[in-house]
């Protein structure tokens, strides 16, 4: 499961995270299954967070006054 999650695109990981979180909120899972789904949610969250961080580092802002690009600062 971890290797599969590590290959997911952001949109796929987010959709899967939303689906898994909804199953936890439903209250219909047994304890053992809830723990597995919770662990999956953590891995999906981490994947989404990593992809967002990677995207943030790639963003550049063009500064026309200086005629050059500069790194995005949040």
SULPEZI-V483423 format. One record per residue. PHI is phi as a letter, one per 20 degrees, with the letter a starting at -180 (none if undefined). OMEGA is omega in whole degrees, -180 to 180 (999 if undefined). BURIAL is + if it has 24 or more other ideal C-beta (glycine too) atoms within 12 Angstrom, else -. Layout:
# SULPEZI-V483423
phi | omega | burial
PHI | OMEGA | BURIAL
PHI | OMEGA | BURIAL
This chain:
# SULPEZI-V483423
phi | omega | burial
none | -178 | -
f | -180 | -
f | 179 | -
f | 180 | -
f | -179 | +
f | 179 | -
e | -175 | -
f | 170 | +
f | -177 | -
g | -176 | -
f | 179 | -
f | 180 | -
f | 180 | +
f | 179 | -
f | 179 | -
f | 177 | +
f | 179 | +
f | 179 | -
f | -179 | -
f | 179 | +
f | 178 | -
f | 179 | -
f | 176 | -
f | -179 | +
f | -177 | -
f | -179 | -
m | -177 | -
e | -179 | -
e | 173 | -
f | -174 | -
g | -177 | -
f | 179 | -
f | 177 | -
g | 180 | -
f | 178 | -
f | 180 | -
f | 177 | +
f | 178 | -
f | 178 | -
f | 178 | +
f | 179 | +
f | 180 | -
f | 179 | +
f | 177 | +
g | -180 | +
f | 178 | -
f | 179 | +
f | -180 | +
f | 180 | -
f | 179 | -
f | 177 | +
f | 178 | -
f | 178 | -
f | 180 | -
f | 179 | -
g | -179 | -
f | -179 | -
e | -176 | -
f | 175 | -
c | 177 | -
d | 179 | -
e | 178 | -
d | -175 | -
f | -180 | -
f | -179 | -
e | 178 | -
m | 180 | -
b | 178 | -
e | 174 | -
c | -178 | -
f | 177 | -
f | 176 | -
d | 179 | -
e | 999 | -
